[in-house]
């Protein structure tokens, strides 16, 4: 149901990225999710993890269900409570009735999922016509395998720039994101996500490319160089379920 690494490293994720300790979630991702799902009362959070986005939506009054394939994440989500209901499921087989939700949020999940087209089809299936889809990704252009900040000391003064890897080549990598913590990533170019949404019946509403938030730059001062601080780490895609066939 889920890759073993997620169960092995769930405590790392919970410790490093939840419960208010990660500025990218606190200052950027959660506010964007709330802003773009305001007024959508029945929301499904796919890949909910320990539920921090689901809890924020529930605190705003939404009826939220959070689904995740990783048992150790769902256990913590249930323990932290906060209003949502939780269950275990993968993104390509949702135990949710067709057309039964007003909004779907998927945050930093689909870059770890092989079955992208099947998952997008499931998003479209469970959304009512006119329902809202909010997708957050590690920016697929600027977080490509082998991308990263480069400080070129061969130039005087040294030049800082962002190196971009093989963007158009789809690839699966396993990256050591912290000592002893290995995460599997599936890189795809942006058009794979957009075209998959359109084929599934979801029309594009807005693209979001926010700069890294102040709290992140404070924790990672090496990113303060202008070229890097104005390079988005996050990509947001907002779409609405098509009301009628094209």
C-alpha positions in Angstrom: 0.0 0.0 0.0 2.8 2.4 0.8 6.6 2.4 0.3 8.3 1.1 3.5 10.5 4.3 3.7 7.5 6.4 4.7 6.6 4.2 7.6 10.3 4.1 8.6 10.7 7.9 8.5 7.3 9.1 9.5 8.7 10.3 12.9 11.3 12.4 11.0 8.6 14.1 8.9 6.4 14.8 11.9 9.4 16.2 13.9 10.9 18.3 11.1 7.8 19.5 9.2 4.7 19.6 11.4 3.2 21.0 14.5 4.3 24.5 13.7 8.1 23.9 13.3 8.4 24.3 9.5 8.0 27.9 8.2 7.2 26.8 4.7 4.1 25.1 6.0 3.2 27.7 8.5 3.9 30.8 6.5 3.2 29.6 3.0 1.5 26.2 2.3 -1.2 26.3 4.9 -2.2 29.9 4.2 -2.4 29.2 0.5 -4.5 26.1 1.0 -6.9 28.0 3.2 -7.1 30.9 0.7 -7.9 28.7 -2.2 -10.3 26.4 -0.5 -12.4 29.0 1.3 -16.1 28.4 0.7 -15.6 24.8 -0.2 -17.2 23.0 2.7 -16.5 19.3 2.1 -12.7 18.8 1.6 -10.6 15.7 1.0 -6.9 15.9 1.9 -5.1 13.2 -0.1 -1.7 12.2 1.4 -2.7 14.0 4.6 0.3 12.7 6.6 -0.3 13.6 10.2 -3.1 16.0 9.2 -1.7 19.5 9.6 -3.5 20.9 6.5 -6.6 18.9 7.3 -6.7 20.4 10.8 -6.3 24.0 9.5 -9.2 23.5 7.1 -11.4 22.0 9.8 -10.6 24.9 12.1 -12.0 27.2 9.4 -15.3 25.2 9.5 -14.8 22.7 6.7 -15.9 19.1 6.9 -12.6 17.3 6.2 -11.5 13.8 5.5 -7.8 13.0 5.4 -6.4 9.9 3.7 -2.9 8.6 3.7 -1.5 5.1 2.9 1.0 5.3 5.8 -0.3 3.8 9.0 2.1 5.5 11.3 1.1 8.9 9.8 -2.6 8.2 10.2 -2.1 7.1 13.8 -0.5 10.4 14.7 -3.2 12.3 12.8 -5.9 10.6 14.8 -4.1 11.3 18.0 -3.7 15.0 17.2 -7.4 15.2 16.5 -8.6 18.7 15.6 -11.8 17.8 13.7 -11.0 15.8 10.6 -11.8 12.2 10.0 -9.0 10.0 8.8 -8.5 6.7 6.9 -5.8 4.7 5.0 -5.8 4.8 1.2 -3.6 5.4 -1.7 -4.3 8.3 -4.1 -5.2 6.0 -7.0 -8.0 4.2 -5.2 -10.0 6.6 -3.0 -12.8 5.1 -0.8 -14.9 8.3 -1.5 -18.2 8.5 -3.3 -18.2 10.0 -6.8 -19.0 13.7 -6.8 -19.2 13.9 -3.1 -16.6 16.5 -2.1 -16.4 20.3 -2.8 -12.6 20.5 -2.7 -9.4 18.3 -2.8 -6.0 19.3 -1.6 -2.8 17.3 -2.4 0.3 18.6 -0.8 3.8 17.4 -1.7 2.5 13.9 -2.5 2.3 13.4 -6.3 6.1 13.7 -6.7 6.3 10.4 -4.8 3.5 8.6 -6.6 3.9 6.4 -9.7 0.2 6.3 -10.7 -0.2 9.9 -11.5 -2.8 9.7 -14.2 -4.9 7.2 -12.1 -4.6 9.6 -9.1 -5.7 12.6 -11.1 -8.7 10.6 -12.4 -9.6 9.8 -8.9 -9.4 13.5 -7.9 -11.8 14.4 -10.7 -14.1 11.5 -9.9 -14.7 12.5 -6.3 -15.1 16.2 -7.0 -18.5 17.6 -7.7 -18.8 19.7 -10.9 -17.3 23.1 -10.1 -15.3 21.7 -7.2 -11.8 23.0 -6.4 -8.5 21.1 -6.7 -5.4 22.5 -5.0 -2.1 20.7 -5.8 1.2 21.6 -4.2 4.5 20.2 -5.6 8.2 20.7 -5.1 8.7 22.9 -8.1 9.3 20.4 -11.0 11.6 22.8 -12.9 13.7 24.1 -10.0 13.7 21.0 -7.8 14.7 18.7 -10.6 17.2 15.9 -9.8 20.7 17.3 -9.7 19.4 20.9 -9.4 20.6 23.1 -6.6 22.4 26.2 -5.5 25.9 26.7 -6.9 28.5 29.2 -5.6 31.1 29.6 -8.3 34.4 30.7 -6.7 36.2 30.7 -10.1 34.6 34.1 -10.6 35.6 37.2 -8.7 33.5 38.1 -6.8 32.0 34.6 -6.5 28.7 34.1 -8.4 25.7 32.3 -6.9 23.2 30.7 -9.3 20.7 27.9 -9.4 21.7 24.9 -11.5 18.8 23.1 -13.3 19.0 19.3 -13.9 17.5 17.3 -16.8 14.1 18.8 -16.5 12.3 17.0 -19.5 13.6 13.6 -18.5 11.2 11.7 -16.2 13.2 10.0 -13.5 12.9 8.1 -10.2 15.5 8.9 -7.6 16.1 8.0 -4.0 17.6 11.0 -2.2 19.2 11.1 1.2 17.4 14.2 2.5 19.0 14.0 5.9 21.6 11.6 7.3 20.0 8.2 7.3 16.7 9.4 5.8 16.0 8.3 2.3 13.0 9.5 0.3 11.9 8.3 -3.2 11.0 11.0 -5.7 9.3 10.7 -9.1 10.4 13.7 -11.3 8.0 14.8 -14.0 8.0 18.0 -16.1 5.1 20.4 -15.4 3.2 19.6 -18.6 2.6 16.0 -17.3 0.7 17.4 -14.3 -1.3 20.0 -16.3 -2.1 17.8 -19.2 -3.1 15.0 -16.8 -5.5 17.4 -15.0 -7.0 18.6 -18.2 -7.6 15.0 -19.5 -9.2 14.1 -16.2 -11.7 17.0 -16.5 -10.1 19.6 -14.3 -9.6 23.1 -15.8 -6.7 25.3 -14.8 -7.6 28.3 -12.6 -4.3 29.6 -11.3 -0.6 28.8 -11.1 1.3 29.8 -7.9 5.1 30.3 -7.7 5.8 31.9 -4.3 9.2 33.0 -3.3 10.6 31.1 -0.2 9.0 32.7 2.9 11.0 34.8 5.4 11.0 32.1 8.1 12.7 29.6 5.7 15.4 32.2 4.7 16.1 32.8 8.3 16.6 29.1 9.0 18.6 28.7 5.7 20.7 31.8 5.4 22.6 30.3 2.5 19.5 30.9 0.4 19.5 34.7 1.0 21.4 35.4 -2.1 19.0 37.3 -4.4 19.0 34.8 -7.2 18.1 32.0 -4.8 15.7 33.9 -2.6 13.7 34.7 -5.7 13.7 31.1 -6.9 10.5 29.3 -5.9 10.8 26.0 -4.1 7.0 25.5 -4.3 4.6 25.2 -7.2 0.9 25.5 -6.6 -1.7 24.5 -9.2 -5.3 25.5 -8.7 -8.1 23.9 -10.9 -11.8 23.5 -10.9 -13.7 20.3 -11.9 -15.2 20.8 -15.3 -19.0 21.2 -15.1 -19.7 19.7 -18.5 -17.7 17.8 -21.2 -15.7 19.8 -23.7 
